[in-house]
Each structure stands twice: as C-alpha cells, then as structure tokens.
Amino acid sequence: MKNNPIIPYILIMAFGIGLIFFMSLEGAGNEKEIASHGEEATTEEGGATADAGAGGEELVSTCIGCHGGDLTGGMGPKIAGLDAEHIVDVLENGIEGTPMTPGLKTGAEAQAIADYISSLK
C-alpha cells in the first residue's frame, strides 16, 4: 500500500483546530485578567497611561491610527504636547484637505482628549 500524502496535512489541521479550541477555553477563564491589561495602556517609553477619565479610551480609538501609538507622528503629525485649545478646535472644526473632518468629537469628549494629549510630552 502507498502512503497517502494528504494524511500529514489532515493531522496538522486537526491539531490546529484542537489547539484553538483549548486556547479559547483558557482565554474565557481569564477574561477579567485580560480585560484589566487593556485598561492600563502605556506609551513605548512607559510614560503616560491612557485611562478613560482622561480621554485615553477615546484617544486610542480615534488618534493613534494616524498619529502613531505614542502620538509622535505617523501618517499624521506629532500631536503629543500640543495646546489643548488647538486640539479642541481641530476635533470640532477639522482641517480642510485632511482626514481631520469637522465634528470628529465635540464638547466634553473633545476636551477630555485635548487635555490628555496636551499633558503628554
């Protein structure tokens, strides 16, 4: 009898599915611990922490995609340490010709994000 060349691939696939299943069970058991790690995000230097009260949660979802994880620039310019009034103005009124469209954030949300960003160095 000849060996079937597909058998090793089937075994690898079965092992992978089993591994994913058992890892998901482990993650489900540690959901509180995993969630607590996400609440205390820090910059690469270990500097400022992002907490929801200081606009950090909004910052993570809104700014780092373009301005980089530590807000020192990426596709967009460095914004860490900018004046809070300028940041609120940009968030509410936008900058023409850029992805910073008017109304990204308004009121208290814009102010919380601006206060957080202006506190960074």
N, CA, C and O atoms as a GROMACS GRO file, in nm:
protein
  484
    1MET      N    1   0.082  -0.119   0.000
    1MET     CA    2   0.000   0.000   0.000
    1MET      C    3   0.086   0.125   0.000
    1MET      O    4   0.192   0.130   0.064
    2LYS      N    5   0.040   0.224  -0.072
    2LYS     CA    6   0.110   0.352  -0.076
    2LYS      C    7   0.061   0.442   0.037
    2LYS      O    8  -0.054   0.436   0.079
    3ASN      N    9   0.152   0.524   0.085
    3ASN     CA   10   0.115   0.623   0.186
    3ASN      C   11   0.040   0.737   0.119
    3ASN      O   12   0.078   0.784   0.012
    4ASN      N   13  -0.066   0.781   0.182
    4ASN     CA   14  -0.144   0.892   0.129
    4ASN      C   15  -0.076   1.023   0.170
    4ASN      O   16  -0.059   1.047   0.290
    5PRO      N   17  -0.036   1.108   0.075
    5PRO     CA   18   0.038   1.230   0.109
    5PRO      C   19  -0.047   1.336   0.180
    5PRO      O   20   0.009   1.432   0.232
    6ILE      N   21  -0.177   1.321   0.184
    6ILE     CA   22  -0.263   1.421   0.247
    6ILE      C   23  -0.279   1.399   0.397
    6ILE      O   24  -0.320   1.490   0.468
    7ILE      N   25  -0.247   1.281   0.445
    7ILE     CA   26  -0.266   1.247   0.586
    7ILE      C   27  -0.190   1.342   0.679
    7ILE      O   28  -0.248   1.386   0.778
    8PRO      N   29  -0.063   1.376   0.654
    8PRO     CA   30   0.004   1.471   0.745
    8PRO      C   31  -0.068   1.606   0.752
    8PRO      O   32  -0.073   1.667   0.859
    9TYR      N   33  -0.122   1.653   0.642
    9TYR     CA   34  -0.192   1.781   0.641
    9TYR      C   35  -0.322   1.773   0.722
    9TYR      O   36  -0.358   1.869   0.791
   10ILE      N   37  -0.390   1.662   0.714
   10ILE     CA   38  -0.513   1.642   0.792
   10ILE      C   39  -0.479   1.639   0.941
   10ILE      O   40  -0.552   1.696   1.022
   11LEU      N   41  -0.371   1.572   0.976
   11LEU     CA   42  -0.330   1.566   1.117
   11LEU      C   43  -0.292   1.705   1.170
   11LEU      O   44  -0.328   1.741   1.282
   12ILE      N   45  -0.219   1.781   1.090
   12ILE     CA   46  -0.182   1.918   1.130
   12ILE      C   47  -0.307   2.003   1.147
   12ILE      O   48  -0.316   2.079   1.244
   13MET      N   49  -0.402   1.992   1.056
   13MET     CA   50  -0.525   2.068   1.065
   13MET      C   51  -0.602   2.031   1.192
   13MET      O   52  -0.651   2.119   1.263
   14ALA      N   53  -0.613   1.902   1.221
   14ALA     CA   54  -0.685   1.857   1.340
   14ALA      C   55  -0.616   1.908   1.467
   14ALA      O   56  -0.683   1.950   1.561
   15PHE      N   57  -0.484   1.903   1.470
   15PHE     CA   58  -0.408   1.953   1.584
   15PHE      C   59  -0.432   2.103   1.601
   15PHE      O   60  -0.452   2.150   1.713
   16GLY      N   61  -0.431   2.178   1.492
   16GLY     CA   62  -0.453   2.323   1.497
   16GLY      C   63  -0.591   2.358   1.548
   16GLY      O   64  -0.605   2.449   1.630
   17ILE      N   65  -0.692   2.288   1.502
   17ILE     CA   66  -0.829   2.314   1.549
   17ILE      C   67  -0.841   2.282   1.698
   17ILE      O   68  -0.903   2.357   1.773
   18GLY      N   69  -0.781   2.172   1.739
   18GLY     CA   70  -0.783   2.137   1.881
   18GLY      C   71  -0.711   2.241   1.966
   18GLY      O   72  -0.759   2.277   2.073
   19LEU      N   73  -0.599   2.290   1.918
   19LEU     CA   74  -0.523   2.391   1.991
   19LEU      C   75  -0.603   2.521   2.003
   19LEU      O   76  -0.605   2.582   2.110
   20ILE      N   77  -0.668   2.562   1.897
   20ILE     CA   78  -0.751   2.683   1.901
   20ILE      C   79  -0.863   2.665   2.002
   20ILE      O   80  -0.892   2.756   2.080
   21PHE      N   81  -0.927   2.549   2.003
   21PHE     CA   82  -1.035   2.522   2.097
   21PHE      C   83  -0.987   2.534   2.241
   21PHE      O   84  -1.050   2.602   2.322
   22PHE      N   85  -0.876   2.470   2.274
   22PHE     CA   86  -0.827   2.474   2.412
   22PHE      C   87  -0.776   2.611   2.452
   22PHE      O   88  -0.789   2.651   2.567
   23MET      N   89  -0.717   2.684   2.358
   23MET     CA   90  -0.672   2.820   2.390
   23MET      C   91  -0.791   2.913   2.414
   23MET      O   92  -0.783   3.001   2.499
   24SER      N   93  -0.900   2.894   2.341
   24SER     CA   94  -1.018   2.978   2.364
   24SER      C   95  -1.079   2.948   2.501
   24SER      O   96  -1.130   3.040   2.566
   25LEU      N   97  -1.075   2.824   2.545
   25LEU     CA   98  -1.123   2.792   2.680
   25LEU      C   99  -1.037   2.861   2.785
   25LEU      O  100  -1.089   2.912   2.884
   26GLU      N  101  -0.907   2.864   2.765
   26GLU     CA  102  -0.816   2.931   2.858
   26GLU      C  103  -0.844   3.081   2.861
   26GLU      O  104  -0.845   3.141   2.968
   27GLY      N  105  -0.866   3.140   2.746
   27GLY     CA  106  -0.897   3.283   2.739
   27GLY      C  107  -1.028   3.316   2.806
   27GLY      O  108  -1.040   3.419   2.872
   28ALA      N  109  -1.128   3.230   2.790
   28ALA     CA  110  -1.259   3.253   2.852
   28ALA      C  111  -1.246   3.249   3.004
   28ALA      O  112  -1.317   3.322   3.073
   29GLY      N  113  -1.159   3.166   3.056
   29GLY     CA  114  -1.139   3.158   3.200
   29GLY      C  115  -1.063   3.276   3.258
   29GLY      O  116  -1.072   3.303   3.377
   30ASN      N  117  -0.989   3.347   3.175
   30ASN     CA  118  -0.908   3.459   3.221
   30ASN      C  119  -0.957   3.593   3.168
   30ASN      O  120  -0.878   3.686   3.156
   31GLU      N  121  -1.084   3.604   3.136
   31GLU     CA  122  -1.134   3.725   3.070
   31GLU      C  123  -1.116   3.851   3.155
   31GLU      O  124  -1.089   3.958   3.101
   32LYS      N  125  -1.130   3.841   3.287
   32LYS     CA  126  -1.113   3.958   3.372
   32LYS      C  127  -0.968   4.004   3.374
   32LYS      O  128  -0.940   4.124   3.368
   33GLU      N  129  -0.875   3.910   3.381
   33GLU     CA  130  -0.733   3.944   3.380
   33GLU      C  131  -0.693   4.007   3.246
   33GLU      O  132  -0.617   4.104   3.243
   34ILE      N  133  -0.742   3.951   3.137
   34ILE     CA  134  -0.711   4.003   3.003
   34ILE      C  135  -0.768   4.143   2.988
   34ILE      O  136  -0.701   4.231   2.934
   35ALA      N  137  -0.890   4.166   3.035
   35ALA     CA  138  -0.953   4.298   3.024
   35ALA      C  139  -0.877   4.401   3.106
   35ALA      O  140  -0.867   4.516   3.064
   36SER      N  141  -0.823   4.363   3.221
   36SER     CA  142  -0.752   4.459   3.305
   36SER      C  143  -0.621   4.505   3.239
   36SER      O  144  -0.575   4.616   3.266
   37HIS      N  145  -0.562   4.423   3.154
   37HIS     CA  146  -0.440   4.464   3.085
   37HIS      C  147  -0.469   4.574   2.984
   37HIS      O  148  -0.386   4.661   2.963
   38GLY      N  149  -0.585   4.571   2.921
   38GLY     CA  150  -0.621   4.672   2.823
   38GLY      C  151  -0.654   4.806   2.883
   38GLY      O  152  -0.647   4.907   2.814
   39GLU      N  153  -0.689   4.811   3.011
   39GLU     CA  154  -0.725   4.935   3.076
   39GLU      C  155  -0.605   5.023   3.108
   39GLU      O  156  -0.621   5.143   3.128
   40GLU      N  157  -0.487   4.966   3.113
   40GLU     CA  158  -0.369   5.042   3.151
   40GLU      C  159  -0.268   5.044   3.039
   40GLU      O  160  -0.154   5.000   3.056
   41ALA      N  161  -0.310   5.096   2.922
   41ALA     CA  162  -0.219   5.106   2.808
   41ALA      C  163  -0.116   5.215   2.836
   41ALA      O  164  -0.149   5.322   2.887
   42THR      N  165   0.009   5.186   2.800
   42THR     CA  166   0.114   5.285   2.821
   42THR      C  167   0.186   5.311   2.690
   42THR      O  168   0.177   5.233   2.596
   43THR      N  169   0.256   5.424   2.686
   43THR     CA  170   0.336   5.454   2.569
   43THR      C  171   0.459   5.366   2.569
   43THR      O  172   0.486   5.297   2.667
   44GLU      N  173   0.535   5.366   2.458
   44GLU     CA  174   0.653   5.281   2.447
   44GLU      C  175   0.755   5.312   2.555
   44GLU      O  176   0.827   5.222   2.601
   45GLU      N  177   0.763   5.439   2.596
   45GLU     CA  178   0.861   5.477   2.697
   45GLU      C  179   0.813   5.444   2.838
   45GLU      O  180   0.887   5.462   2.934
   46GLY      N  181   0.689   5.394   2.850
   46GLY     CA  182   0.636   5.366   2.982
   46GLY      C  183   0.589   5.492   3.051
   46GLY      O  184   0.579   5.495   3.173
   47GLY      N  185   0.561   5.594   2.976
   47GLY     CA  186   0.522   5.723   3.031
   47GLY      C  187   0.377   5.728   3.068
   47GLY      O  188   0.332   5.651   3.153
   48ALA      N  189   0.303   5.817   3.006
   48ALA     CA  190   0.164   5.842   3.043
   48ALA      C  191   0.077   5.720   3.016
   48ALA      O  192   0.097   5.648   2.918
   49THR      N  193  -0.019   5.700   3.103
   49THR     CA  194  -0.112   5.591   3.083
   49THR      C  195  -0.241   5.646   3.024
   49THR      O  196  -0.277   5.761   3.047
   50ALA      N  197  -0.310   5.562   2.949
   50ALA     CA  198  -0.435   5.601   2.887
   50ALA      C  199  -0.550   5.550   2.973
   50ALA      O  200  -0.577   5.430   2.975
   51ASP      N  201  -0.618   5.640   3.042
   51ASP     CA  202  -0.735   5.599   3.116
   51ASP      C  203  -0.857   5.672   3.063
   51ASP      O  204  -0.846   5.782   3.010
   52ALA      N  205  -0.973   5.611   3.078
   52ALA     CA  206  -1.094   5.665   3.018
   52ALA      C  207  -1.128   5.802   3.073
   52ALA      O  208  -1.180   5.885   2.998
   53GLY      N  209  -1.101   5.829   3.199
   53GLY     CA  210  -1.134   5.958   3.258
   53GLY      C  211  -1.054   6.072   3.197
   53GLY      O  212  -1.100   6.186   3.198
   54ALA      N  213  -0.937   6.045   3.144
   54ALA     CA  214  -0.854   6.149   3.086
   54ALA      C  215  -0.864   6.150   2.934
   54ALA      O  216  -0.778   6.209   2.868
   55GLY      N  217  -0.964   6.089   2.877
   55GLY     CA  218  -0.979   6.087   2.732
   55GLY      C  219  -0.897   5.980   2.666
   55GLY      O  220  -0.896   5.972   2.543
   56GLY      N  221  -0.827   5.898   2.741
   56GLY     CA  222  -0.740   5.797   2.684
   56GLY      C  223  -0.811   5.693   2.600
   56GLY      O  224  -0.760   5.652   2.496
   57GLU      N  225  -0.930   5.651   2.643
   57GLU     CA  226  -1.004   5.550   2.567
   57GLU      C  227  -1.042   5.605   2.430
   57GLU      O  228  -1.028   5.536   2.329
   58GLU      N  229  -1.090   5.728   2.427
   58GLU     CA  230  -1.125   5.792   2.300
   58GLU      C  231  -1.001   5.813   2.216
   58GLU      O  232  -1.004   5.798   2.094
   59LEU      N  233  -0.892   5.848   2.281
   59LEU     CA  234  -0.766   5.871   2.211
   59LEU      C  235  -0.723   5.746   2.137
   59LEU      O  236  -0.686   5.753   2.020
   60VAL      N  237  -0.728   5.634   2.204
   60VAL     CA  238  -0.685   5.509   2.144
   60VAL      C  239  -0.766   5.480   2.019
   60VAL      O  240  -0.710   5.442   1.916
   61SER      N  241  -0.896   5.496   2.026
   61SER     CA  242  -0.981   5.461   1.913
   61SER      C  243  -0.983   5.567   1.804
   61SER      O  244  -1.025   5.538   1.692
   62THR      N  245  -0.941   5.686   1.832
   62THR     CA  246  -0.955   5.795   1.736
   62THR      C  247  -0.822   5.842   1.676
   62THR      O  248  -0.816   5.870   1.556
   63CYS      N  249  -0.719   5.852   1.754
   63CYS     CA  250  -0.598   5.923   1.711
   63CYS      C  251  -0.480   5.837   1.668
   63CYS      O  252  -0.411   5.872   1.572
   64ILE      N  253  -0.456   5.725   1.735
   64ILE     CA  254  -0.330   5.653   1.711
   64ILE      C  255  -0.320   5.591   1.574
   64ILE      O  256  -0.210   5.560   1.528
   65GLY      N  257  -0.433   5.572   1.507
   65GLY     CA  258  -0.427   5.515   1.373
   65GLY      C  259  -0.345   5.600   1.278
   65GLY      O  260  -0.274   5.548   1.192
   66CYS      N  261  -0.355   5.731   1.292
   66CYS     CA  262  -0.282   5.823   1.204
   66CYS      C  263  -0.161   5.886   1.271
   66CYS      O  264  -0.060   5.913   1.205
   67HIS      N  265  -0.170   5.911   1.401
   67HIS     CA  266  -0.064   5.986   1.469
   67HIS      C  267   0.035   5.897   1.544
   67HIS      O  268   0.124   5.949   1.610
   68GLY      N  269   0.021   5.766   1.534
   68GLY     CA  270   0.116   5.674   1.596
   68GLY      C  271   0.078   5.639   1.739
   68GLY      O  272   0.007   5.714   1.806
   69GLY      N  273   0.125   5.525   1.783
   69GLY     CA  274   0.094   5.475   1.916
   69GLY      C  275   0.136   5.566   2.029
   69GLY      O  276   0.070   5.571   2.132
   70ASP      N  277   0.245   5.638   2.011
   70ASP     CA  278   0.291   5.730   2.115
   70ASP      C  279   0.264   5.876   2.076
   70ASP      O  280   0.313   5.968   2.141
   71LEU      N  281   0.186   5.896   1.970
   71LEU     CA  282   0.142   6.027   1.920
   71LEU      C  283   0.257   6.116   1.876
   71LEU      O  284   0.243   6.239   1.873
   72THR      N  285   0.370   6.057   1.840
   72THR     CA  286   0.483   6.135   1.791
   72THR      C  287   0.486   6.140   1.639
   72THR      O  288   0.585   6.183   1.580
   73GLY      N  289   0.379   6.098   1.577
   73GLY     CA  290   0.368   6.108   1.432
   73GLY      C  291   0.363   5.973   1.365
   73GLY      O  292   0.415   5.874   1.415
   74GLY      N  293   0.299   5.973   1.254
   74GLY     CA  294   0.284   5.855   1.169
   74GLY      C  295   0.243   5.910   1.034
   74GLY      O  296   0.317   5.987   0.972
   75MET      N  297   0.125   5.872   0.989
   75MET     CA  298   0.070   5.934   0.869
   75MET      C  299   0.038   6.080   0.898
   75MET      O  300   0.055   6.167   0.812
   76GLY      N  301  -0.006   6.108   1.021
   76GLY     CA  302  -0.033   6.245   1.066
   76GLY      C  303   0.086   6.296   1.146
   76GLY      O  304   0.177   6.220   1.178
   77PRO      N  305   0.085   6.426   1.178
   77PRO     CA  306   0.198   6.486   1.251
   77PRO      C  307   0.199   6.449   1.399
   77PRO      O  308   0.105   6.388   1.450
   78LYS      N  309   0.307   6.486   1.466
   78LYS     CA  310   0.318   6.469   1.611
   78LYS      C  311   0.214   6.559   1.677
   78LYS      O  312   0.204   6.677   1.645
   79ILE      N  313   0.136   6.502   1.769
   79ILE     CA  314   0.035   6.582   1.839
   79ILE      C  315   0.056   6.583   1.989
   79ILE      O  316  -0.006   6.662   2.059
   80ALA      N  317   0.144   6.496   2.040
   80ALA     CA  318   0.169   6.492   2.184
   80ALA      C  319   0.222   6.627   2.230
   80ALA      O  320   0.318   6.680   2.173
   81GLY      N  321   0.158   6.683   2.334
   81GLY     CA  322   0.204   6.809   2.391
   81GLY      C  323   0.150   6.934   2.325
   81GLY      O  324   0.186   7.044   2.365
   82LEU      N  325   0.063   6.920   2.224
   82LEU     CA  326   0.004   7.039   2.161
   82LEU      C  327  -0.089   7.110   2.258
   82LEU      O  328  -0.133   7.052   2.358
   83ASP      N  329  -0.118   7.236   2.229
   83ASP     CA  330  -0.207   7.318   2.309
   83ASP      C  331  -0.348   7.259   2.307
   83ASP      O  332  -0.400   7.225   2.200
   84ALA      N  333  -0.412   7.248   2.423
   84ALA     CA  334  -0.544   7.187   2.434
   84ALA      C  335  -0.649   7.262   2.353
   84ALA      O  336  -0.736   7.200   2.292
   85GLU      N  337  -0.642   7.395   2.351
   85GLU     CA  338  -0.740   7.474   2.275
   85GLU      C  339  -0.731   7.443   2.126
   85GLU      O  340  -0.833   7.431   2.058
   86HIS      N  341  -0.609   7.430   2.075
   86HIS     CA  342  -0.588   7.397   1.934
   86HIS      C  343  -0.645   7.258   1.902
   86HIS      O  344  -0.709   7.239   1.799
   87ILE      N  345  -0.623   7.163   1.990
   87ILE     CA  346  -0.671   7.026   1.968
   87ILE      C  347  -0.824   7.023   1.966
   87ILE      O  348  -0.883   6.958   1.881
   88VAL      N  349  -0.888   7.095   2.060
   88VAL     CA  350  -1.035   7.100   2.062
   88VAL      C  351  -1.086   7.162   1.933
   88VAL      O  352  -1.183   7.113   1.874
   89ASP      N  353  -1.021   7.270   1.887
   89ASP     CA  354  -1.061   7.336   1.763
   89ASP      C  355  -1.053   7.239   1.645
   89ASP      O  356  -1.145   7.232   1.564
   90VAL      N  357  -0.944   7.164   1.636
   90VAL     CA  358  -0.927   7.069   1.525
   90VAL      C  359  -1.030   6.957   1.534
   90VAL      O  360  -1.088   6.918   1.432
   91LEU      N  361  -1.053   6.903   1.653
   91LEU     CA  362  -1.150   6.795   1.668
   91LEU      C  363  -1.292   6.840   1.632
   91LEU      O  364  -1.369   6.764   1.574
   92GLU      N  365  -1.326   6.962   1.667
   92GLU     CA  366  -1.461   7.011   1.641
   92GLU      C  367  -1.478   7.067   1.500
   92GLU      O  368  -1.583   7.049   1.438
   93ASN      N  369  -1.375   7.136   1.447
   93ASN     CA  370  -1.388   7.205   1.318
   93ASN      C  371  -1.310   7.140   1.204
   93ASN      O  372  -1.332   7.174   1.088
   94GLY      N  373  -1.220   7.048   1.236
   94GLY     CA  374  -1.143   6.979   1.134
   94GLY      C  375  -1.034   7.064   1.070
   94GLY      O  376  -1.017   7.181   1.106
   95ILE      N  377  -0.962   7.005   0.976
   95ILE     CA  378  -0.861   7.074   0.896
   95ILE      C  379  -0.889   7.037   0.752
   95ILE      O  380  -0.885   6.919   0.715
   96GLU      N  381  -0.919   7.136   0.671
   96GLU     CA  382  -0.956   7.112   0.531
   96GLU      C  383  -0.845   7.040   0.456
   96GLU      O  384  -0.728   7.073   0.471
   97GLY      N  385  -0.884   6.944   0.375
   97GLY     CA  386  -0.789   6.870   0.292
   97GLY      C  387  -0.719   6.756   0.364
   97GLY      O  388  -0.626   6.696   0.310
   98THR      N  389  -0.762   6.725   0.487
   98THR     CA  390  -0.703   6.615   0.563
   98THR      C  391  -0.814   6.523   0.613
   98THR      O  392  -0.932   6.557   0.602
   99PRO      N  393  -0.778   6.407   0.668
   99PRO     CA  394  -0.880   6.320   0.727
   99PRO      C  395  -0.944   6.379   0.853
   99PRO      O  396  -1.041   6.323   0.905
  100MET      N  397  -0.893   6.492   0.903
  100MET     CA  398  -0.949   6.557   1.021
  100MET      C  399  -1.072   6.636   0.979
  100MET      O  400  -1.066   6.758   0.960
  101THR      N  401  -1.185   6.566   0.964
  101THR     CA  402  -1.309   6.628   0.922
  101THR      C  403  -1.379   6.696   1.039
  101THR      O  404  -1.359   6.656   1.154
  102PRO      N  405  -1.461   6.796   1.012
  102PRO     CA  406  -1.534   6.863   1.120
  102PRO      C  407  -1.626   6.766   1.194
  102PRO      O  408  -1.685   6.677   1.134
  103GLY      N  409  -1.636   6.784   1.326
  103GLY     CA  410  -1.726   6.706   1.407
  103GLY      C  411  -1.676   6.569   1.448
  103GLY      O  412  -1.756   6.484   1.488
  104LEU      N  413  -1.545   6.545   1.440
  104LEU     CA  414  -1.493   6.414   1.485
  104LEU      C  415  -1.531   6.390   1.630
  104LEU      O  416  -1.579   6.282   1.665
  105LYS      N  417  -1.509   6.487   1.713
  105LYS     CA  418  -1.550   6.483   1.854
  105LYS      C  419  -1.596   6.624   1.890
  105LYS      O  420  -1.547   6.723   1.835
  106THR      N  421  -1.690   6.632   1.983
  106THR     CA  422  -1.740   6.762   2.025
  106THR      C  423  -1.754   6.767   2.176
  106THR      O  424  -1.755   6.664   2.244
  107GLY      N  425  -1.765   6.887   2.227
  107GLY     CA  426  -1.793   6.909   2.369
  107GLY      C  427  -1.696   6.845   2.465
  107GLY      O  428  -1.574   6.861   2.453
  108ALA      N  429  -1.752   6.771   2.560
  108ALA     CA  430  -1.672   6.712   2.668
  108ALA      C  431  -1.575   6.606   2.616
  108ALA      O  432  -1.464   6.593   2.668
  109GLU      N  433  -1.615   6.531   2.513
  109GLU     CA  434  -1.524   6.431   2.457
  109GLU      C  435  -1.400   6.498   2.398
  109GLU      O  436  -1.288   6.456   2.424
  110ALA      N  437  -1.422   6.602   2.319
  110ALA     CA  438  -1.310   6.674   2.258
  110ALA      C  439  -1.220   6.733   2.365
  110ALA      O  440  -1.097   6.728   2.353
  111GLN      N  441  -1.279   6.789   2.469
  111GLN     CA  442  -1.200   6.850   2.576
  111GLN      C  443  -1.119   6.745   2.651
  111GLN      O  444  -1.003   6.770   2.685
  112ALA      N  445  -1.178   6.629   2.679
  112ALA     CA  446  -1.106   6.523   2.751
  112ALA      C  447  -0.987   6.473   2.669
  112ALA      O  448  -0.879   6.453   2.722
  113ILE      N  449  -1.008   6.454   2.540
  113ILE     CA  450  -0.898   6.410   2.453
  113ILE      C  451  -0.790   6.517   2.447
  113ILE      O  452  -0.671   6.486   2.456
  114ALA      N  453  -0.831   6.642   2.433
  114ALA     CA  454  -0.734   6.753   2.424
  114ALA      C  455  -0.653   6.765   2.552
  114ALA      O  456  -0.532   6.784   2.547
  115ASP      N  457  -0.719   6.754   2.666
  115ASP     CA  458  -0.647   6.762   2.794
  115ASP      C  459  -0.544   6.650   2.805
  115ASP      O  460  -0.432   6.672   2.852
  116TYR      N  461  -0.582   6.530   2.763
  116TYR     CA  462  -0.490   6.416   2.768
  116TYR      C  463  -0.371   6.438   2.676
  116TYR      O  464  -0.256   6.421   2.719
  117ILE      N  465  -0.397   6.474   2.551
  117ILE     CA  466  -0.287   6.492   2.455
  117ILE      C  467  -0.194   6.604   2.496
  117ILE      O  468  -0.072   6.591   2.483
  118SER      N  469  -0.250   6.714   2.546
  118SER     CA  470  -0.164   6.828   2.583
  118SER      C  471  -0.079   6.795   2.707
  118SER      O  472   0.023   6.860   2.731
  119SER      N  473  -0.121   6.696   2.786
  119SER     CA  474  -0.042   6.659   2.904
  119SER      C  475   0.077   6.570   2.871
  119SER      O  476   0.166   6.551   2.954
  120LEU      N  477   0.080   6.515   2.748
  120LEU     CA  478   0.191   6.428   2.706
  120LEU      C  479   0.310   6.512   2.662
  120LEU      O  480   0.296   6.629   2.625
  121LYS      N  481   0.427   6.451   2.668
  121LYS     CA  482   0.548   6.522   2.626
  121LYS      C  483   0.598   6.466   2.497
  121LYS      O  484   0.700   6.512   2.445
   0.00000   0.00000   0.00000
